[in-house]
Amino acid sequence: MKILLTGATGYIAKKLLPSLLLDGHEVFCCVRDKRRFDSSRFGEGNIRVIEADFLKPETLGEIPETLDAAYYLIHSMSSSIDHFDSLEKTAAENFCQRMTTTTVKQVIYLSGISNAEGLSKHLQSRLSVEEILSKGSFALTTLRAGIIVGSGSASFEIIRDLVEKLPVMVAPRWLNTRTQPIAVRNITEYLHGVLLRPDTYNRSFDVGGPEVLTYREMLLQFARVRGLKRHIFVVPVMTPKLSSYWLYFITSTSYKLAVNLVHSMKVEVIGRPNDLSNLLGIKLISYREAVEMAFGIIGRQAVSASWTDALSSQVMEQGIEALSQVPEHGCYHDKRSITVSDEEKVLHRIWTIGGRNGWYYGNWLWKARGFADKLTGGVGLRRGRRNPAELMAGDALDFWRVVVADKNQKRLLLYAEMKLPGEAWLEFALRDGVLYQTATFRPLGIWGRLYWMAVWPFHIFIFGGMLRHIGYK
């Protein structure tokens, strides 16, 4: 079967793709930038990568006309506070129009459970998208889910940040909101199970795990799995804005996503009963089991996808190709080199930089810079990395984004996503027994130039020490 997979660089799509390939389907993966998608990670399956941006209908020409089914897994909640709903509406309309020119029989859409009164803007947007898709020339199957629990998922990583960093939490009242979390394995089983099943056509199903829990209960269960004793005090005085800042500063989420999450977390997300799990033979996984499974994957260093893989800056939306050519003119450069005796050992250290390993030198300064970035609304240093030993183009790496990760060429190029009065790149390259480290800064106006002059003394300390520790140890 020919299957179209939209949102292919997203968390859920990366979890679903292996099972589709294992079944022998020909999968067309839609991405905005081919360089952000490494198809070799998925073995020798029948996979084609298509560049398509559903906000730009002129880019959709590569989508084949002969299709059997399509997955609609496009969401924009982390890209805007005020306008993500209009972006989602436009993308759904363009998708629908393009699908009418194909032979697609079924579209499968992953939406949100929306049974409560007074829905959040996020859930209202999901319903609007569902309404748009239902008017298409194809059969629509909608799966409505709440909190998704799995290694690398946004909800899992946010809860992990809260539990592991705060022995005592003074938390907003939305922690008493009830929800029905579901394991990511169950989500992928549902998405795969309804594929081309006529008895699911033109129907919607609420899919959740076997338990209804409050966010407070989820935090405490998570703590028990980790063997941690935690105390949570819920106070009624935190406004949505204060709650958003609380979530933003404590966890690795962006401020845009924090705002949208807080508004969603005030709404109960409990599914209506149905027989879909019995129909598909799916055994539902409890929340505690889902957390244990997630840490099992983390322990094996086998995290295949992370919510931080999503683009987080408007500049990155130009595509990685636009950032891979580091500018020379009108820039400040910090160029250093050192002779090394063991290139393979040095290459390994380059490829494991950041995250829990830190930056090898002056880590307290890196952390201070991350904290300052958080204060100004940036991503901060808490995103870490998807995998402790692997890097690929598009990965988040603390407050950098991987632009080039070529082990054969022994080159790693990072683009800065912290708040800056300009643009910055950091490059490591190994050639003929020499490690080259280059920081490039393209200033924006007078403030950019003043910024470089102000941080230049720190660069001498940090970049010099980092090069020595990567090259010598």
C-alpha positions in Angstrom: 0.0 0.0 0.0 1.1 3.6 -0.6 0.9 5.6 2.6 1.5 9.4 3.0 3.0 10.3 6.4 2.8 14.0 7.1 4.7 15.6 10.1 7.4 13.0 9.5 10.0 14.8 11.6 7.6 14.9 14.5 7.6 12.7 17.6 4.5 10.5 16.8 5.4 10.0 13.1 8.9 8.8 14.0 7.4 6.3 16.4 4.8 5.1 13.8 7.0 4.9 10.7 9.0 1.7 11.6 5.8 -0.4 12.0 4.5 0.9 8.6 7.7 -0.1 6.9 7.8 -3.5 8.7 4.4 -4.2 7.1 5.8 -3.6 3.7 4.0 -0.4 2.9 5.5 2.2 0.6 5.7 5.3 2.8 6.0 8.9 1.5 7.3 11.0 4.3 6.4 14.7 4.1 9.0 17.1 5.6 9.7 20.8 5.2 13.5 20.1 4.9 14.9 16.8 3.6 18.2 17.5 5.5 16.3 17.2 8.8 15.2 13.6 8.0 17.6 10.7 8.0 15.8 7.9 6.3 18.8 5.5 6.8 17.8 5.3 10.5 14.8 3.3 9.4 16.6 0.4 7.7 16.0 -0.7 4.2 12.2 -0.2 4.1 10.4 1.3 1.1 10.6 4.9 2.0 10.5 8.1 0.0 11.1 11.6 1.4 9.2 14.5 0.0 9.7 18.2 0.7 6.3 19.8 1.4 5.1 22.7 3.5 1.3 22.6 3.9 1.3 26.3 4.7 2.5 26.8 1.1 0.3 24.9 -1.4 2.9 25.5 -4.2 5.3 23.1 -2.5 2.9 20.1 -2.5 3.4 19.0 -6.1 5.7 16.1 -5.2 2.9 14.3 -3.3 2.0 11.4 -5.5 -1.5 11.2 -7.0 -1.7 7.4 -6.3 -2.2 6.9 -2.6 -4.2 4.4 -0.5 -4.1 6.2 2.9 -2.6 9.3 4.6 -1.8 10.2 8.1 -2.4 13.8 9.2 0.0 14.5 12.1 0.6 18.2 11.7 0.3 20.5 14.7 1.5 24.1 15.3 1.0 24.6 19.0 4.6 25.3 19.8 5.1 27.8 17.0 2.8 30.6 18.2 0.9 31.8 21.2 -1.9 33.7 19.4 -2.0 32.4 15.9 -1.3 28.7 15.9 -5.0 28.0 15.3 -5.0 29.9 12.0 -1.8 28.1 10.9 -3.4 24.7 11.7 -6.6 25.8 9.7 -4.6 26.8 6.7 -2.5 23.7 6.7 -5.6 21.4 7.0 -7.3 23.3 4.1 -4.3 22.9 1.9 -3.9 19.3 2.8 -7.6 18.6 1.9 -7.3 20.4 -1.4 -4.2 18.4 -2.4 -5.8 15.1 -1.3 -8.8 15.7 -3.6 -6.5 15.3 -6.5 -5.2 11.9 -5.3 -6.7 8.4 -5.0 -6.5 8.4 -1.2 -9.2 6.3 0.4 -8.6 7.1 4.1 -7.1 9.9 6.1 -6.2 9.2 9.8 -6.0 12.2 12.0 -4.6 12.4 15.6 -6.6 14.9 17.5 -7.3 15.8 21.1 -10.0 14.6 23.5 -12.5 17.4 23.6 -15.5 16.4 25.8 -15.3 19.1 28.4 -17.1 22.4 28.4 -15.1 25.5 27.8 -12.4 24.0 25.6 -8.9 25.5 25.4 -7.8 27.2 22.2 -5.6 24.3 21.5 -8.5 21.7 21.7 -10.8 24.0 19.8 -8.3 24.2 17.0 -8.0 20.4 16.9 -11.8 20.2 16.5 -11.7 22.8 13.7 -9.1 20.8 11.8 -11.2 17.7 12.2 -14.2 19.6 10.8 -12.1 20.7 7.8 -10.8 17.2 7.1 -14.3 15.7 7.4 -15.4 17.6 4.3 -12.7 15.9 2.2 -13.4 13.4 -0.6 -11.9 10.7 1.5 -13.0 8.7 4.6 -11.8 10.2 7.8 -10.8 8.3 10.9 -10.1 10.5 13.9 -8.3 9.3 17.0 -8.6 11.7 20.0 -5.9 11.5 22.6 -4.8 13.3 25.7 -1.4 13.2 27.4 1.0 10.9 25.6 3.6 9.3 27.7 6.9 8.0 26.2 10.6 8.6 26.1 11.1 12.0 24.4 7.5 13.1 24.5 6.8 16.7 25.7 4.6 15.6 28.6 7.1 13.0 29.8 10.1 15.4 29.7 8.2 18.2 31.4 7.0 15.9 34.2 10.6 14.5 34.4 12.0 18.0 34.8 9.5 18.9 37.6 9.9 15.7 39.5 13.7 15.4 39.3 14.5 19.0 40.0 11.9 20.0 42.7 11.7 18.0 46.0 9.0 20.4 47.1 6.5 21.9 44.6 4.3 24.9 45.2 2.1 24.4 42.1 -0.9 26.0 40.4 -4.4 24.6 40.9 -4.6 23.0 37.5 -2.5 20.2 39.0 -5.9 18.9 40.3 -7.3 18.7 36.7 -8.1 15.1 35.7 -6.7 13.6 32.5 -6.4 10.2 30.9 -2.8 9.6 29.9 -1.9 7.0 27.2 1.4 5.3 26.4 3.0 6.2 23.1 3.1 2.5 22.3 -0.7 2.3 22.5 -1.0 5.4 20.3 1.1 3.9 17.6 -0.9 0.6 17.9 -4.1 2.5 17.4 -2.8 4.6 14.5 -1.5 1.4 12.8 -4.5 -0.7 13.7 -7.2 1.6 12.0 -5.2 1.8 8.8 -7.6 0.9 5.8 -10.2 -0.7 8.1 -13.6 0.2 6.6 -15.3 -0.2 10.0 -13.3 2.8 11.3 -14.1 5.0 8.3 -15.9 8.3 9.0 -15.7 7.7 12.7 -13.9 9.3 15.7 -12.6 7.5 18.7 -11.4 8.8 22.1 -8.2 6.8 23.0 -6.8 6.9 26.5 -5.0 4.7 28.9 -6.8 2.5 31.6 -6.7 5.2 34.3 -8.0 8.7 35.0 -5.4 10.6 37.0 -4.9 14.2 38.1 -1.6 15.9 37.0 -0.6 15.8 40.7 -1.1 12.0 40.8 0.9 11.7 37.6 3.8 13.6 39.2 3.7 11.5 42.4 3.5 8.2 40.5 6.5 9.3 38.3 8.4 10.1 41.5 7.7 6.7 42.9 9.0 5.0 39.7 12.2 7.1 40.2 12.5 6.3 43.9 12.1 9.9 44.9 10.0 11.4 47.7 8.2 14.5 46.6 5.8 16.9 48.3 3.3 19.0 46.3 1.3 21.9 47.6 -1.4 23.3 45.3 -2.2 27.0 45.7 -5.1 28.9 44.0 -3.3 32.2 43.5 -1.3 31.3 40.4 -2.8 33.0 37.3 -2.4 31.4 33.9 0.4 33.8 33.1 2.3 33.0 36.4 1.7 29.3 35.7 3.2 29.6 32.3 6.3 31.3 33.6 6.5 28.7 36.4 6.4 25.9 33.8 8.8 27.7 31.4 11.5 28.4 34.0 11.4 25.0 35.7 11.2 22.8 32.6 12.8 22.6 29.1 9.6 23.8 27.3 9.5 27.0 25.3 7.4 29.9 26.6 5.0 29.6 23.6 4.4 26.0 24.4 4.1 26.6 28.1 1.3 29.2 27.6 -0.6 26.8 25.3 -0.1 23.9 27.7 -1.3 25.8 30.7 -4.5 26.8 29.0 -5.0 23.1 27.9 -4.2 21.8 31.4 -7.1 23.7 32.9 -9.5 21.5 30.9 -10.4 17.9 31.9 -9.3 15.5 29.2 -11.3 12.2 29.7 -12.3 10.0 26.8 -15.7 8.5 26.1 -15.7 4.7 26.3 -15.6 2.7 23.1 -14.6 -0.8 21.9 -11.7 0.2 19.6 -9.0 -1.4 21.8 -11.0 -4.7 21.8 -11.6 -4.4 18.1 -7.9 -4.0 17.4 -6.7 -6.4 20.1 -4.7 -3.7 22.0 -3.7 -4.2 25.6 -3.8 -0.8 27.3 -0.7 0.1 29.3 -1.0 1.8 32.7 0.7 5.2 33.4 3.2 3.6 35.7 4.1 1.0 33.2 4.5 3.6 30.5 6.9 5.6 32.6 8.9 2.4 33.4 9.0 1.5 29.7 10.2 5.0 28.8 13.1 4.8 31.3 14.0 1.4 29.9 14.4 2.9 26.5 16.4 5.8 27.9 18.6 3.4 29.8 19.4 1.5 26.5 20.1 4.9 24.9 17.5 4.0 22.3 15.4 7.2 22.2 14.4 7.5 18.6 12.5 10.8 18.7 12.1 13.8 20.9 9.6 16.7 21.0 12.6 19.1 20.8 13.3 17.9 17.3 10.5 20.4 16.2 11.7 23.7 14.8 11.9 26.4 17.5 12.8 29.5 15.7 11.5 31.4 12.7 15.0 31.5 11.2 15.2 27.7 11.2 12.0 27.6 9.1 14.1 28.8 6.2 15.5 25.3 6.2 18.8 23.8 7.3 20.3 24.2 3.8 20.1 28.0 4.2 22.2 27.8 7.4 24.8 25.2 6.3 26.9 27.8 4.5 28.5 29.8 7.3 28.9 33.4 6.3 32.4 35.0 6.1 31.8 38.7 5.4 30.4 41.1 8.0 31.1 38.6 10.8 33.2 38.2 13.8 35.2 34.9 14.1 36.9 33.0 16.9 39.1 30.5 15.1 41.3 28.0 17.1 43.0 24.7 16.3 45.0 22.1 18.1 47.0 19.0 17.0 45.5 15.7 18.2 46.9 12.2 18.5 43.8 10.1 18.4 41.2 11.4 15.9 38.6 8.7 16.7 38.7 9.5 20.4 38.4 13.2 19.7 35.5 12.6 17.2 33.7 10.7 19.9 34.0 13.6 22.3 32.7 16.0 19.7 29.7 13.8 19.0 28.9 13.5 22.7 29.1 17.1 23.5 26.3 18.9 25.4 23.4 17.4 27.4 24.5 15.6 30.5 28.1 15.6 29.3 28.2 19.4 29.3 30.6 21.4 27.2 33.8 20.1 28.7 35.0 23.4 30.1 33.4 26.3 32.0 30.1 24.5 32.4 29.0 27.0 35.0 29.3 29.8 32.4 27.3 27.8 29.9 24.6 27.3 32.5 24.6 31.0 33.4 24.2 31.8 29.7 21.3 29.3 29.5 19.7 30.9 32.5 20.1 34.4 31.0 18.5 33.1 27.8 15.5 31.8 29.8 15.1 35.2 31.4 14.9 36.8 28.0 12.4 34.3 26.6 14.8 32.0 24.9 15.1 28.2 24.9 17.7 28.0 27.7 20.1 25.1 28.2 17.6 22.5 29.4 16.6 20.8 26.1 19.6 18.5 26.3 20.0 16.1 23.5 17.9 13.2 22.0 20.6 10.6 22.2 23.9 10.7 24.3 26.0 9.4 21.4 24.2 10.1 18.1 23.6 13.4 16.3 21.8 14.2 13.1 20.8 17.4 11.3 17.8 19.0 12.9 18.5 17.6 16.4 18.2 20.0 19.4 21.5 20.3 21.3 20.9 22.4 24.4 20.4 25.9 23.0 22.0 25.0 19.6 20.5 23.2 16.6 22.5 20.7 14.6 22.9 21.9 11.0 25.6 19.4 9.8 26.6 16.2 11.5 28.8 14.3 9.1 31.0 11.7 10.7 32.6 10.7 7.4 33.7 14.2 6.9 34.4 14.6 10.6 32.4 17.8 10.8 29.8 19.1 13.2 28.1 22.5 12.6 25.7 24.0 15.2 23.4 27.0 14.8 22.5 29.1 17.9 18.9 29.3 19.0 19.5 31.4 22.1 18.3 35.0 22.1 21.0 37.0 20.3 21.4 40.4 18.6 22.5 38.5 15.5 23.2 34.9 14.4 25.9 32.5 15.6 27.4 29.2 14.4 29.8 26.9 16.2 31.8 24.4 14.1 34.2 21.5 14.9 36.2 19.9 12.1 39.0 17.3 12.1 41.5 17.3 9.2 44.9 15.6 9.0 45.3 15.3 12.8 44.2 18.8 13.6 41.0 19.8 15.4 39.6 23.1 14.1 37.1 25.0 16.2 35.4 28.1 14.8 32.7 30.3 16.3 31.1 32.7 13.9 28.9 35.6 14.8 27.0 37.8 12.3 25.8 40.9 14.3 22.6 42.7 13.8 23.2 46.4 14.1 25.1 48.2 16.7 23.8 46.1 19.6 25.2 43.0 17.9 28.6 44.5 17.7 28.5 45.7 21.3 27.4 42.2 22.4 30.4 40.6 20.7 32.8 43.0 22.3 31.2 42.4 25.7 31.4 38.6 25.6 34.8 38.4 23.8 36.8 38.0 27.1 34.5 35.1 28.1 35.0 33.5 24.7 38.8 33.5 25.3 38.3 31.6 28.5 35.5 29.2 27.3 36.4 28.4 23.7 40.1 28.0 24.6 39.4 25.7 27.4 36.8 23.7 25.5 39.2 23.1 22.6 42.0 21.9 24.9 39.7 19.5 26.8 38.2 18.0 23.6 41.6 17.7 22.0 43.7 16.4 24.9 41.5 14.2 27.0 
